[in-house]
Amino acid sequence: MNILEEIQNCSVEWKELGEVCEIVRGNGLQKKDFLDEGIPCIHYGQIYTYYSSYVYKTKSFISFSLSEKLKKAQTGDIIVATTSENIEDVGKSIVWLGDGDVCIGGHSCILKTRENSKYINYYMQSIFFQKQKEKQVIGTKVIELYPKNLSKIKIPIPPLEIQEKIVQILDKFTDYVTELTSELTSRKKQYSYYRDKLLSFEDEVYQVEWKTLDTVSEQTNNIFWNKIGDDELFKYIDLSSVDRVTNKIIETTAITKSTAPSRAQRIVKSDDIILGTTRPTLKRFTKITDDYNNQICSTGFYIFRTNGEVLPNYVYHIFSSSDFYKYLEENQSGVSYPAISDTLVKKYKIPVPSLEIQSRIVQVLDNFDTVCNDLNIGLPKEIELRQKQYEYFREKLLTFIAEGEYTESRVEEWDNSALIKLLQWVFGSIRVELGSICEFVRGNGLQKKDFTEIGKSVIHYGQIYTKYDFTVTETLSKTSEIVFEKLKKAYPNDLVMAITSENVEDVGKAIVWEGKEEIGISGDSYIIRTNQNSRYLNYWFRSISFQSQKERKVTGTKVIRINSKDMEQFKIVLPPLTEQKRIVSILDNFNTLTNSLSEGLPKEIELRQKQYEYWRNRLLNFNE
């Protein structure tokens, strides 16, 4: 029995988390308790800011005396953050795989289960879990997912061996992303090294003048809202508008004088560099593009506008340097909301070489930045694709577990043949919709009057159920080059199906084109392209499974028709290609035995008939 049959026989059980997990609420750990060494601990905030899916070593430690008071997760337990400032992070989970126990603080809980904890952790990352989670959280500024509400979320529980196979697959994708991310981190370190070297000007031979940002910038202006028309619209750049990873503006708010918040005061221009001065070490800085010229930013930004002595991109790279970061860290003030004043930022000294040298430095650092951060090329693109691929396969695997069939049509973003192979590897034979493995191309234009004695090979739909049987290697009809050029073409291993007939039996009959050339196809037929075994599909088209689904979808009385949109939704059990090939071989042999005139039963019948006729004639031949 294959895995799919096991699932179908035992059924995948949907259970509440509280049924499959013991949920233990954490307690008492605060950041002020952290030590450089001691007993391993995990703070709830680290779950969504520092750790990925699996944790083997902790970032933080606490004293032995405090550890005695805290709840502990054991190896294989799941740890869930139950509090966050946004709905995405609340409910984020990790699996503790380190040696020994780890201490857990408040705003988190421990899930202990006899199921595969990695499987549950992956499911908790899925869109299915997220949708249920959104109904269970409470709060606005601080979002909470109470353990009692978490316990109500339902998850599908397949057999443990299926859970293990799914985990193996998703682990591979996670490893791909981790390896690529590690490589990218190395490249970024290399970029940082060269950036800091290029901007340090420590060479004793090359002397450069150092100036404060204030002396190489020009004054910026605030907006006078009382002089602005009521209907005049502006894009407002708030601190949250700047992405800290890409250093680009990702979203803005449209404002007028009546809707502008009190902090919407500063006018920005193209090539300005803006830096968030609230929590400055978060590195919210970006270069203003033409899209935001003469728009408004928050007073939470310092605006640098060059006076011509320095290039904007040169200052942009300085803002990303380690030395500048250190300066911000040392000069910020405040505990809850540390900030640095514009006055202090302006006092930061930068080296000011010639514009030509600045340009060269910018060119080098831009190239590094592109290789490290451009989402359209290099490792970032690869990481993004791997991450998307991982998420895509994760959702599809978990969808199959939940629903028991694969229903997605052919798509461009991912080759769904790879996904189908993956599902077959996990589950053996799977049930899919026909549209997920077949492309339907409607034929056109060929009529019987277009037939010629010689010319290009064609098939008319009526010949499929009157002249041909299962496969075709040579066509019975030809047509001219002129007609042929206008026709849709079938290629070797394509199927050709008649979709119109006067009876239900013949509509949907198909042949496999196994000739060596392309052929023209008439209207009232479909070319069916697939990366599966064409002969297997054609045998299925003759099966009770196809016929019963077909009979429910045909239309008409005198003329019967079937539509591709309906057939795309037909369900087919699809074994792996190797099994398809084996099944085809068996059915081909049966076909030969039952239909060939030179061997098998037909030959035996023919011989017996001749023998019968011979003896009949002899036995009945009485002499007069």
N, C-alpha and C positions, 0 to 999 in steps of 0.2 A: 504494500500500500504506500503510495507516495504521500508527501506532506500535505498537498492540497486535499487529498481524499481524507486524511486524518482530520484536517480542519473541518471539512464538510460533515464528517461523521460525528466529531465531538462538539462541534460548534465553538466559535470564539465567544467567550463570555465577557459581557460588559459588566464591570464591577466598579463600585465606588472605591476611591483610594483608601478610604477608611476600612474597607473590607480586606484589602490585600496588604495594607501597611499599618504598622503600629506607629502612631504619630506622637512624638515627644517634643514638648515645647522647650526651647532654650531659655537661659536666664542669665542676667547679671553682668555680662562682659562689656567693658567700656574701653575706648582707645587709650585712655590714660593708664590702663593696666598693662599695656604692652611692655615687654622686655626684649633685649637683644637675644637672649637665650633662655631656655627653661622648658616648660610644658607646652606642646603645640596647641594653638587655638585658632579658630576662624571667627572673624567678626562678620555680621550679616552684610555690611556694606562691601566687604571684599568679594562676596559671591558674585556681584555683578560688575565690579570695577577691576578686579585683579585676576580671578581664577577663570579657567575654561571648564570643560565638562568634567574632567577627572582631576583629582588633587592627590599628589603623593607626598608633598612636603608643604608645610605652612609658611606663610610670610611672617607670622607673628607668634610670640611666645608669652607666657605668663608665669607667675610664681607657682610653686607647688601648693602653697596654702590656699591660693585662690582657686586653683584647679579642683581642689577637694569639694568646693561648693557648686561647681558648674556641671551641667548635663554633658554627657560625652557620646560622641558618635564612634561606632566601631567600623573596622574595615568592611567596605561594601555597603555601608549606610548612605542614604541620600540626605543632603542638607539643603534646606530651602530657605531663601530670604522671604520673609513675610511682610516686610515694610520697605517702601521706597517713595521717592518723590514723583515717580512716573509709573504708569501701568505696565510698561514693557519690562521693567526690571523686577517688579514684585512677582514673586513666584518663581524666580530663576533658581535653578537647582544645580548642584554638583554632586559627584559621587566621591566619597572619601576612600582612597585606596592605599593610604600610607600604612606604615607599620605601627601597630598599637592604636590606642584611642586618641581622639582629638576633642578638645573642649569647645563647646558651642555657647554663644552668647544669646541675649534676648533678641527679639525681632527675627528669630529664625526658628526652624524646627527640624527634627530628625525623623526621617522615614525609615523604618526597619521592615524588611519584607523578605519573604521566601521566594518571591519571583526574581527574575533577573533585574537587579537594580539599575544596570546600565540601560536596559530596555525601557524601564519606567522613566529614567532620566531623559532619554531621547524623546519619549512620547510627551514629556512635559515641555519640550522645546517646540512641539508641533503646533500647527495652526488650530488643530482640533482641541488641544488642551487650552490654548490661548483664548479661544472663543468662549469656552466654559468658564475660564478664570475671570473674564471680564464681567460676567454676571454675578460673581461671588465677592469681588473686591468692594471696599467701601472707602470713603474719604475723597477729598479734593486736592488739598495741598500735600497731605501725607496719605499715601495709598496703603491700605492694610488688606492682607489676605489672612484672615484668622484660620487657625488650624481646623476648627470645626467646619468652616466653609470649604477649606481645601479638601477635607475628607469626603465631601459630597461630589466632587468632580469625578466623572466616570471615565474609565479607560478600558480598551479592549485587552483581554488577557488570552493570548494564544498559548499553545503548549510551549514548554520551556525550550525545546529544541528549535522551534521557530523563532522564539525570542533571541536565542543565541545566534542564529544565522543572521537575523536582522542587525544585531549588534556588531557582528563581524564586518558586515558591509559598511555600516555607518562609521565604524571605527576607522576603516581604511580611508574614507573621505576626510574624516577629521585629521588623520595623520598627514594626508596630502597638504591640507591647509596649514597645519602646524609646521611642517617642514619648509613650506614656501615662506611662511611668516618668519621663521627663524632666519632664512636666507635674506629676506628683506630687511630684517633687523640688523644683520651684519652689514648690508649695503648702506643702511642709514647711519650706522656708526662710522663707516668709511666716509660718507658724505659729511658728517659732523666734524670728523677729524680734519678733512681738507678745508671745510668751511672755516673752522676756527683758525687753522694755520694761515689761510689766505687773508683772514681779517685781523690777524694779530700784528702783522708788520714788525716782527721781532728781528728781522735781518738788520744787522748793524750797517751794512753798505747802503741799503735803500732807506732813506730817511723820509718820513711822512709827517705832515702836520696833523695834530689831533685837535678836534673842535667839538664843542657841545652841540647837541641836536638843536638847541635854540639858535645858535649862530648860523646854522646852515638851512634854516627853515624860514618860511614867511608866515605872517599872521593869518589865522583863519577867522571866519565870521559866524555869528549866530543868526538865526532867522528872526525877523520881527513879524510875529504872527498877526499883529494888528494892522499890518500893511498888506496882508495876503487876502485874496478874494475868498469868499465863502466856499466856492465850488472847486478851488484849486487843489489838486490831488498830489500827494508826495508818497514816495516809498520810504518807510521808516525802518532803519537798521538798528535793531536792539542787540544787546549782548548775545542773546540766543540765536541771532541771525547768522553768526559766524561759526562755521564748523571748525572745531579744534584739530581735526585730523587733516583735512584738505586745505585749511586756511582759505576757504572760499565762502562767499555769502550764499546760503542755501535757501533762505526764505525771508521775506520782508512783509510788513503790514502796510496796507494803504491807509493813509490818514489825511484829514483836512484840518483846518484851524480849530474846528469845533471838536474833533475827535482826538487830536494830538495829545499824548500823555505829557506830563510836565517835563520829562527828561528829553523829549524830542526838540532839541534846540540847535544842533550844530549842522551847518551846511558842509557837505563833502563834495569834492570835485575829482574828476578822473586823475588817476596816478597818486592820489593821497594814500598814505599808509595809516590805517587806524589800529589802535591797540586798546584792548579792554583793560581799564585800570582798576576795576573791581575784581578781586582774586586774579591778579595779573599773571601769576605763575601757571594759570590754565592756558596761557598762550593763545588768547583769542585775538589774532591780528590778521589783517588781510589788506590787499591792494584794491583800491576802488577802481572798477572798470567803467567803461563808457555807459553801461546800463544804469549806473547809479550816479552819474554826473548831476550835480546840483540837487541831490536828494538830502534827506535828513538822517542824522545818526544821533544816538543817545549821548548824553553828557557823561555816560560811563566809559566813553572812548577818548583817548588822546589822539589828536589828528596831527600827523606829520605831513607838511606840504613843502617840498623842496624850493629853495631860492635859486636853484640852478647850479650850485656848487657840487651837489651830489645827485646821482641818479636814483629815482624812486626804487628801482629793483635792488640797487645796492643797499639801501636802507632796509628794505624788506628782508634781505638775507641777514643783515646785522640783527634785526629783531628776532631772528630764529637762532642766533648764536648762543653758545653756552655762557659766555661772559655777560651778555645782556640779561639772560635768564637769572644768573647769579645776582646781578645788580638789582633786578626787580624783587627777588626773594629777600635780599638784605635790607631794602628800603621800604617795603610795604609795612603797613601798620594796621592794628586791629586784630581781634581774635576770631569772632564769628564771621565777619565779612572783611578780611584783610584787603587793603587797597593802597594804591600809590598815587600821589598827586601829580597833575600835569607838570607842575614846577620841578618836581624831582626827576621826572622822565626827561625833561628838557636839559637837565644838567648832565645827562649821560654823555661821555666823550666818545667820539668815533674817529677812526683814522680817515683822513681825506686825501687820497692820492689823486692823480690827474684823472679826468673823465675817461681818458683812453684806458687807463689801467682799471678803473672801476668797471668799464664795459667788459673787459676781458674776464675780470673776476665774476661778474654777473653771468657771462656766457658759460663759464665752467660750472658754477653752482646751479644755474638753470638746468644744465644737462643732467647733473646729479639728481636734482629735484625731480626732473621728468622721469628718469629711470626708477627712482624710488617711489614716487607718489602719483604719477599720471595714471589714472584708472583706465586708460585706453591702450596702454602698452605694458610690456615687461611683466615683472612679478606681480605688481598690484592687480593687473588685469587677470593674470593667471590665478591669483588668490581669490579675486572676486568671482571668477568663473567656477573655481573649485568649490567655493562656499555656496554659490547658487546651485551648483550641481548636487552638492551634499544635501542642501535643504530640499531640492526637488525630489531626489531619490528618497529622502527620509519621509516626505509627505506621501509619496506614491506607495512606498512599502507599508506605511501605517494605514493608508487608505485601503489597500488590498486586505490587510488584516481585518479592518473594520467592516468592509463591504463584500469581500470575497470575490471580486472581479475587477478587471481592468477596463475602464470605460473611455479613456481619453482618445480623441481622434489624433491623427498624425499631426505633429507639430514641428515647427522649424527650430525653436530654441534648443530643444534637445532631440537627439535621435532616439525616438521611442523604441526602436528595435533593440537598443542597448538596455533600455529599461525592461522590455519584455524578456530579454535573455536573463537579466538579473532576477526578475520575478520567477522565471522558470528554474533558475539555479536554486532558488530558495524553496519554491513550492512544487516543483515538478510541472505537471500539466496545469495550465491556468485557464480560467474562463475570461475571454476578452470580447470586446465589441469588434465587429468586422471592420469598422472604420478605422480602428487603431492599427491594423496591419495591411490595409488595402487602400489604394488610391483608385477612384473610379473616374474614367475618362469617357465621355459619351461620344459615340461614333456619329458620323454625319454624311449625308449627301449621296451615297451610292445607290443607284437603282439598277434593276435587271437590264434595262435598256442600255446601260453603260458598259455591259460586258463586251469583250472583244476576244478574238481567237488567240492573239498574242499580246503581250504587254506586261504590266505590273500586276503582281499577285494581290487579290482582294478576297474578302469573305463578306457575303451578304447574310444578314441576320437569319433569314429563313433557312439558309443552308445548315445552320448550326443544329437544328432539330430534324432536318429532312435528309441531309447528305453526310454529315460528319458524326463521328462517335465521340471518343474521349480526348484523343490528341490528334493534331494535324501537323504534318510535315510539308505537305504540298497542297496548295489551294486548287480547287476545281475551276476557278474563274479568274479572268484577267481583265484589266481595263487600260485605257490609254494613259500616257504620261500626264496629260492635261487634267484629267479627272483625278488621277492618283495624287497629284500635288495638293489638291484641295482637301483630301481625306485625312482623318485622324489615323495615326499609325500604331500598330501593335508590334512589339519587338519579341525576340525569342524569350520564352518562358512567361510571357503575358498570358492571361486568360481572356477569352472573348465570350461574352454572355449575351444571349438573346433576351430582350426585355419586353417583347411584344409577341403575342400569339393569340390564336383563337381558342386555346384551352389552357387551363392552369398548369397542366403537367409540363408543357413545353416552355412556358415562360420561365426564365431563370436558368435554362439549360446552358451549359458552358463547355468550351473546349480549351485545351492548352495548346498554344502555338509553339511548336518545337522545330519549326523551320529555321533556316540560317539567315533569312532576310527580314526586313521590315515589310509589313503588309498593310493595305488599306482596309478600313472597317466602315461598314455602312451605318446609317442611322438605325434607331430601334435596337441598338446594341451598346454594350459597355466594354471598354478595355479595362481590365482589372490588373493593376500592378502591385506586386507584393515582394517582400524580401523573405517570405516564408516559402515552403515547398509548394510550387504551383499544383502539382499533381495531388498533393494532400488536400489542398483547398477544393480542387475539382471533385474529388471523391466526396468531400463534405457537402458540396453543392447538390449531390445526388442522395444525401442521407435524409433520414426521417427528420432529423434536427432542423436542417435547412428547410425542408419542404413544409413542415408544420409552421415555422415562422413565416415563410413565404405566403402561405395560404391566408394568413391573417392580414397581410399587407397588400395583396394584389387588388387592383381596381378594374372596373369595367365588367361588361357582360358579354357582348359580341366580340369585342377586342379586349383582351386581358393585358394589363401592364403592371410592371413593378418599378419602383423608383429607388435610385441609389441612396437618397437620404434616409429611406426606411431601412434598406439593407445594411447601411453603415451601423445601425443599432442592433443588428442581429447578434446574438450571443453564440460564440464558438469556443469549444474546448480546444486549447492549443498546447500540444506537447512540445518539448524541445525539438530542434531541427533533426537531431539524430534519431529520435523516436518517430518523427514524421516520416523520415526516410525509410525506417524499418516497416512502418505501417503501409506505406506506398508499395514497398517491395512485396509484401504479403498480398495486398489487394491486386497488384499487377499480375501475380501468379494465378490468383483466383480468376481474374479476368481472362487470362490466357486459357486456363482449363475449361472455362464455360463458354467461351466465344470463338476460339480459334478453330478453323476448319481443317487444320493439319495436325492437331494434337488434342489430347484430352478427351472429354466426354463427347463433344460433337463428332470427333473422328470415330470414336467407338460407336456412336449412334449410326453414323453413316455406314460403317462396316457391317453392323448388325442388320441395317436396313437392306444392304446389298445381299447379305447372306440370307435374309428372310425372303427377298424377292427371288433369289436363285432357287431356294428350296420350294418356295411356293409354286414357281413355274414348273419345277421338276415333279413335284408331288401331284400337281394338278394336270400334268400332261399325260392323259390316258390315250392309249392307242384305240382307234376306232375298230 
